[in-house]
């Protein structure tokens, strides 16, 4: 999984799951609203909007990002996921956040600025 400028390179599935788990803890009402799916061969590009209310601490497994206490603020951000399938399993997941989306946009919406994001 890679995330438009947030992560320098794809990460192992375990780390991707840890990131989603951290988001679910920080945004207990986390919801993904699929906007569009385009399939080409064994790859699907999924455009979604994810949203939730920051009711828990955000502990992202990203270098230099400290724990962020709950703000009570809602977020709604665009994201794009590129899913590659081999057989009946996902073999690769990339997050290709638009410049105004993804984790950096969510952090901005709760009032957090992180240098380099």
FIMILUM-215486 format. One line per 2 residues: number of its first residue (from 1); for each residue y, z, x of C-alpha. Coordinates in Angstrom, 3 decimals, padded with zeros to 6 digits. Example, Ala and Ser with C-alpha at 12.3 -4.5 7.8 and 13.67 -1.06 7.14 Angstrom:
1 = -004.500:007.800:012.300 | -001.060:007.140:013.670
This chain:
1 = 000.000:000.000:000.000 | 003.428:-000.794:001.333
3 = 006.705:-000.035:-000.324 | 009.740:-002.247:000.090
5 = 011.469:-000.613:003.028 | 010.169:002.898:002.316
7 = 006.921:002.535:004.217 | 006.783:000.480:007.399
9 = 003.272:-000.861:006.752 | 000.397:-000.693:004.264
11 = -001.215:002.716:003.986 | -004.827:003.717:003.269
13 = -005.871:004.227:-000.351 | -006.106:008.011:000.116
15 = -002.444:008.176:001.135 | -001.470:005.931:-001.784
17 = -003.279:008.320:-004.136 | -001.449:011.249:-002.501
19 = 001.878:009.521:-003.200 | 001.003:008.950:-006.845
21 = -000.150:012.551:-007.105 | 003.184:013.742:-005.664
23 = 005.049:011.609:-008.215 | 002.923:012.985:-011.065
25 = 003.669:016.565:-009.930 | 007.417:015.894:-009.717
27 = 007.484:013.860:-012.945 | 004.790:015.386:-015.210
29 = 005.644:012.895:-017.966 | 005.336:009.936:-015.542
31 = 004.803:006.695:-017.434 | 004.275:003.107:-016.265
33 = 005.451:000.372:-018.628 | 003.981:-002.995:-017.609
35 = 006.601:-005.749:-017.988 | 004.753:-008.774:-016.620
37 = 001.469:-009.695:-014.931 | 000.994:-012.932:-013.013
39 = -002.463:-013.790:-011.676 | -003.135:-016.247:-008.861
41 = -006.722:-016.368:-007.621 | -007.872:-012.835:-006.784
43 = -004.329:-011.455:-006.665 | -002.180:-010.103:-009.499
45 = 001.523:-009.351:-009.312 | 002.413:-006.580:-011.746
47 = 006.021:-005.871:-012.606 | 006.548:-002.464:-014.171
49 = 009.124:000.156:-014.969 | 008.122:003.706:-014.196
51 = 009.931:006.635:-015.666 | 009.793:010.369:-016.095
53 = 011.763:013.581:-015.921 | 011.964:015.455:-012.625
55 = 010.505:018.793:-013.748 | 008.554:019.652:-010.592
57 = 009.131:019.695:-006.834 | 008.836:016.312:-005.154
59 = 006.724:016.473:-001.999 | 006.293:012.870:-000.883
61 = 004.058:012.320:002.142 | 006.822:010.392:003.931
63 = 008.086:011.193:007.441 | 011.406:013.030:007.354
65 = 011.395:013.663:003.602 | 011.567:017.375:002.814
67 = 010.433:018.953:-000.441 | 012.945:018.223:-003.199
69 = 013.300:020.874:-005.914 | 013.182:019.844:-009.568
71 = 016.491:018.574:-010.940 | 015.599:018.143:-014.617
73 = 017.036:014.607:-014.410 | 015.306:011.559:-015.899
75 = 014.526:008.449:-013.848 | 013.660:004.896:-014.812
77 = 013.038:002.388:-012.022 | 011.612:-001.082:-011.549
79 = 008.701:-001.690:-009.217 | 006.371:-004.536:-008.361
81 = 002.725:-004.070:-007.407 | 000.584:-006.708:-005.738
83 = -003.086:-006.039:-006.435 | -005.862:-007.888:-004.617
85 = -009.348:-007.724:-006.100 | -012.695:-008.391:-004.412
87 = -015.616:-008.420:-006.812 | -014.896:-005.683:-009.323
89 = -012.872:-003.467:-006.951 | -009.262:-003.338:-005.807
91 = -009.325:-004.204:-002.107 | -005.580:-003.926:-001.494
93 = -002.535:-002.546:-003.272 | 000.990:-003.248:-002.096
95 = 004.183:-001.924:-003.600 | 007.000:-004.431:-003.277
97 = 009.957:-002.492:-004.667 | 013.056:-004.508:-005.525
99 = 016.261:-003.479:-003.694 | 017.395:-001.517:-006.758
101 = 013.987:-000.028:-007.570 | 011.087:002.081:-006.407
103 = 011.229:005.495:-004.787 | 014.710:004.991:-003.250
105 = 016.165:004.257:-006.715 | 014.350:007.241:-008.249
107 = 015.731:009.524:-005.529 | 019.245:008.166:-006.124
109 = 018.893:008.806:-009.851 | 018.089:012.472:-009.238
111 = 020.983:012.761:-006.785 | 019.069:012.717:-003.496
113 = 020.057:010.497:-000.574 | 017.657:010.013:002.280
115 = 018.921:008.444:005.524 | 017.275:005.081:006.157
117 = 016.313:004.485:002.502
